[in-house]
Amino acid sequence: MIRVPAGLVVLVGPPASGKTSFVRALIARRRIDAEAVVSSDEIRAELFGGSPAEAGSDAADAAIFEERDRRIVARLATGRTAVAESTNVTPQARARLIAMARRFDAPVTMLRFDPDVTELLQQYTERGRTDLTAAQIRAYAAVMARDAGADQLRSEGAATVHDVPGRRQRTTPVQAAALFSFA
């Protein structure tokens, strides 16, 4: 059993890598409360609903991440765990989150989702996503490979880094969720 301390939990992985399925399994198994999860995709849907053109603008991204940060800070300020569910594959995205955690002396745990590109594209196709292209998925995977290795994440300020098993390890999201417990 992998124990994750109270603090900031940063999910790191390309779109379609299994982050949302994993989080849903954690919630279903009562490993974390649904309120602990701060999802940029859910915030995008809350703020912009059925307006894909508006939701994809730079102004929309700024509003989404401002709201995400507000929710994370609110949880960390009261000593509760916050799970940052977005891709977080770039050092810049993670630096913003780590700075928030440091304000509250909260430990940062990073959970890596790193399927190979073939598996990633298969999951992307199975989910029928229309918001991204296969080329964009490949680009996210390349950034992940280049900028989100475990040593890199530790050097940026993660107290601990864990790889979340997936298809390559013949592990379902429910099985992966069973491996983790949260303080």
N, C-alpha and C positions, 0 to 999 in steps of 0.2 A: 504494500500500500504506500503510495506517495502522498505524504502530508504536505499540503500547501498552507503556509501561514496566512493569517489575516493581513491584508495589504492590497497591493495592486497586482492583478494577474493580467498579463498582456498576452493575448493570442497572436501568434505570428505565423502567417501562411497566406499563400495566394488565394484568390477567389476559387471556390469549388474544392478546396483542400480538406473540408470536413469540419471546420470550426463551428459552424452553426449546428450541425448534427450532433457534435460532441457536447456543446452547451445544452442543447435540448435534452440530451441523455442525462447530463448532470442534474438538470432541474427535475426530470422525471424520477430519477433515483434519489431525489432529495439531498443531493450532495451540496447544492447551493440553492439559494433563493432566487427566483426569477428576477427580483429587483436588483440583485447584485450585478446582473449582466447589462452592460451599457453597449448597445449595438448601433453602429453608425448606419447600418441598413434600416433598422427599425426606426431610428430617428428620422432618416430620410423619408420613409413612408409616412410617419406622423406629420412631418412638416410640409411635405409636398404631395402626398397621396398619389393621385393618378395623373400628375403632370410631369411626365418624363423629361420634357424639354427644360422646364424650370428646375427640376431636381438635379440636372447634370451641369448646371452653370457653376462658375467659380464662386459667385455670391452664395449659391446654395451650399456648396462645400464648406464655405466659411461658417455659415449659420449652423450647419450640421455638426461640425467639429467644435464650435463654440458651445453648443448645447451638450454634446458628449462630455466635454471638459467640465462643464458646470455640474453634471450628474456625477462624474467621477469624484470631483472635489467634495461634493456634498457627502458622499459615502466615506471617503478617506478622512474627512474632518471629524467624523464621529467614530473613527476606529473600525469601520466596517469594510469588508472586502468589496472591491470593485473589479469586475472582469471587463477589460477593454476588448470588445469583439469587433475588430476591423482587421484589415490585412496586416498592417504594421510591419511591412517587409522592408521599409527604408529606415536608415538610421535617424533621419529627420523626424519621422512619425514617432519613433520610439523615444527620441530625446524629449519631445513635448510631454509624453506620458511620464517618463522617469522624473522630469523636473517637478511634475505635480506630486508624485509620490514622495520626493525628497522634502517638499514643503511640510509634510506631515510625518516625516521619519517612518514612512511605511515601506516595508520590504517589497521588492519587485520580483515576482516570479514570472518567467516567460515560458510559455508552452508553445513548442514548435510543431507545425503541421507541414511536413515536407514530402509529399508523395512525388514519385518520379513524374515527368511530364506526360507520359503516356497515360498513367492512372489519372492524373489531373484532368486531362482532356476528356477521358472517358466519363469521369464524374461530372464534368461541366456539361457534356452532351446528355447524360442521363437526367440531369436536373432541368434541361430545357431552358436554360438561362438565355435571355435575349438582350440583356443589358451590356454584355461584353462579347467580344469576338474571340475566336480561338487564338488569334495573334496576340491579343491583349493578355490572355491567360498565359501564353508562353512568355511574354515580356515580364509579367509578375513573377513567374517561376525563375526566370533568369536573375531578376533582382534578388529574390530570396536566396538563390544559390550563391550569389556574389556577396551579399550584404547581411545575411542573417544566420551565419553559422553560430554554433553554441559558444565558441570562444569570443566571437565578436559581440554577442549579446551580453556575455559576462563583462567584457571590457567596457561596455556602455553603461553598466550599473545594475544588471540583473543579479540578485542575490543567488538565484538558482534558475537553471534552464532544464526543462524536461522535454524530450521528444514524445509526442502523443502518437501511439501506434495507429496505423490505418490499414488499408487494403494490402499494402506490400507485406505487412506482418500478419495478414489474414485476421485482422481485428476489426470488429464492427464498432461504431460509435458507442453503443451501449457497453460493450466489453471494455473499451478504452476508458469510459467514464467510471467503471467499477474499480479501476486501478488508482483513482485519485480520491482523496478526502480533503476537505477545506475547513480551516479553523473558523 
